[in-house]
Amino acid sequence: MEIKKVSIIMPTYNEKENIEELIRKAYHYTGKDLLEVIVVDDNSPDGTWKIVKKLQKRFKNLRLIIRKKKGGLASAVWRGIKESKGNIVIWFDCDLSHPPEIIPKMLEYMTNHDLVIASRYAKGGKDTRSLNRVLASAIINSSARFVLGIKIKDLTSGFCAVRKKVFSEIKLMETGFIEYFIRFCYDSVKKGYKFKEIGYKFVDRKKGFSKTDSNFREFIGDGYGCWKEIIKLRFGR
């Protein structure tokens, strides 16, 4: 029977109101399979990293990487993966919109899969955000599936568990916001890695400020970035 050693990657920027609860839940729901939690913080002005430093006294194998310059979500995730020591890595958004409660179910499916994606569009999944966000995400995902010809339903999930060996062949792109996940899914399918999607309920953050909803320009920019990446993948990089 496989021994799971899970490294959880938390890319953070201004999440002081959520980080303690998130870390507590990550430890609780991963349980005996947890090897480490790696927080990659982009020198948050709100002092998120200071809270993590204090929590290191309470939580075993809680690691903190502080990047002096804001490098963005994708590069933070990739930095955490490269630093990780487990044979399975899990990463998710740190605003509690991605529920750690489903980690046990994700790990169950890891026995027979290379990646398990938490999906708003799989059975039991739901997107409860504002209508414009729900529609934009649904349009991007359905169009991407059609253009790219792959069966993964939630190509902009950003919440998944992956066998570390996958990254011996696939590197994450380090620019943009969520388009990195589209490319990761596409590359994984093309390399023949076995995937599973499990449904989850995506909710808006309850604390702190959204990195996209509060800024219409960033909202449009993220959509443009996704379309640009889809076209690149379809017609060559």
N, C-alpha and C positions, 0 to 999 in steps of 0.2 A: 504493500500500500504506500502510495506517495506521501512523503512528508512535505507539507506546504510551509514555506517560509515566506511570509508576505511582507513586502515593503510598501508602505502607503506614502504617496507623494502629495503634498499639499502646497500648491503654488499660491502665495498670498500677497495681497497689496491692500492695505487699509481694511483689515478684517478684525479689528480688536473686539468688536461686539459679538463675533461669532466663533473666534478661534478656540476658546477654552471648551465650549460645548462640543465643537466639532472634534477636537482631540479626544475628549472624554468618550464620545460615541464611537470613534474609530477604534479605540482600545477595547471598548466593551463588545462591539459587534464582530470584531476580528478574532478576539479571544486568543486561544492557545496557538493559533496559526500566525499571529503577528510577530514579526522579527524586529521591525523598526517603523517609526514614523519620521519622515523627512519633510520639514517645512522649509520651502524655498521662498524667502521673503525679499521683495524688491525695495528694501530699506523704507518700509512704510512710514510716512510722516505721522500716522496716528499711533505709532508705537506697537504695532502688532508683534513685532519681534521681541520687544521687551516682555510682553506677556508670555511668549513661548519660552524665553529664558527662565522665567520664574517657574513655569510648569515643568521644566526639565528636572527640577528637584523632586517632583512628585511622580513623574512618568518615566519608567525605564526605557532606554533606547529611543528617546525623543531627540532627534537631531535637528539642528538649525543651520541653515545656510543663508547668510545675508549678502545680497548683491548690492553693491553701492550705487549702481545705476539701474533704473527701471528697464528691464529687458523684455517684459511682456509674458503672457501666459504660456505660449508654446515653448519658448526657450527655458522657462522656469521648470516646466514639466520634464523637458529633455535633460536638464541639469540634474534633476532629482533621480531620473532613471539611471543616468550614468554613475551617480554616486551610490545607488542602491546595492544591497548585498543579497536580497532575497531571490528566490526562483520564480516568484510571482510579484508583479507590481500592480498597484491599483492607484488611480488618480481620479480626482473629481474637483468640481468648483468648491470654493471654501466659504460660500455664503449660505450653506445649508439648503440650497435648492436641490442638491443631489443628496438623497438620504442615505447615511451610512447603514441604516437598518437593513438594507438589502444585500450587504456584503456577504452574509452567510450563504444566501442563495447563489450569489455569483461564484463563490468558492466551490460550491457543490458541483456546478457545471464545469469548473476548471479541470475536473478529473478527466474529462473526455474532449476538452476543447483547448485551443490555443489562446483565444480571446473571448471574453464574455462582455457584451456591451449592454449597459443599462439604457433602455429604449422607451421613448414616449409613444412609439408607434407599434410596439409588440403587444401581444395579448396582455391586458391588464394595465397598459400604460396610458398616461393622460398628461396633457399640457394645460395647466390651469392659469397661465399668464394672461396678459391683456390680449384682446382680439388681434391687434395688429402684429404682435410678436408671434402669436400662434399661427396666423396665416402666413407670415413671412417665412417662418421655419418650415411649415408644411410644404410650401411651394418650392423652396430651395431643395428640400430632401426628396420630394417626389421627382422633381426635374433632374436632380443629380443621379438618382437611380436609373432613370430612363437614358440619360446621356451617357453615363458610364457603364451601364449594363451590369450592375452588381445588385445583389439581393439584400444587402444590409439596409434596413429601413430608416434608422436614425444615424445619418452620416455626420451630424453635428452634435452628437451626444456629449462628448467630452468626459464621459464617466464610464470607465471600463477596467477590467482586470485582464492582464496580459502575461503570458509566460515570458520570462526574461530572455529566453533563447531567441525569441522573435527578433529582438533588437541586434542580433548578430548579423541579420540581413537587412533590416529596415531601420532607417534613421528618421527621427522626427524633423520636420522643417521647423525652423526657429523664429519665423516671422509671422505676422498676422495675429488674429485672435482665435477663431475656431476653424479656419480653413485647414489648419494643420491636421485636424482629425479626419477631414474628408480624404486627404492624401494618405494618411495612415491606414484608413479602412481600405482604400483602393489598393494600396501596395500589399496589404495583408492578404486580400482575396487573390490578387494576381500571383502571389507567391505560394498559394495553396494552403494557407493556414486555415484551420477549422474554427468557425465562429458560432456563437450563440447569442441571441438577443433576449433579454428578459424585461418585461414591462415594469415601469415605475411611474409614480406621480410626480411630475415636475411642478414645483411651486415657486412663486416669487419670493425673493429674500424678505425676511421680516425685520431685519436689523441692518443698519449700514446703508450705503448708497450703491446702486447698480453702476457698473462700469460702462453700460451701454444705454439703458433706458433713459437715463437723465440727459443724454447728449445725442440729439437727433443726427448730427453729422457723423458721430461714431457709429450709430445704428445703420445709416446708409453705407458707410464705409465698410462695415463688416459684411453686409450683403454683397457689395461689389467685390470684396476680397474672395468670398466664397465662389461667386460666379467666375471670377478670373481663374481660380484654381481648378474648377471643374473643366473649363475650356482647355487649360494647359494639359490636364490629365488625358482628356479625350483626343486632343490633336497633337500631343507631343510637347514635352517641356522645353 
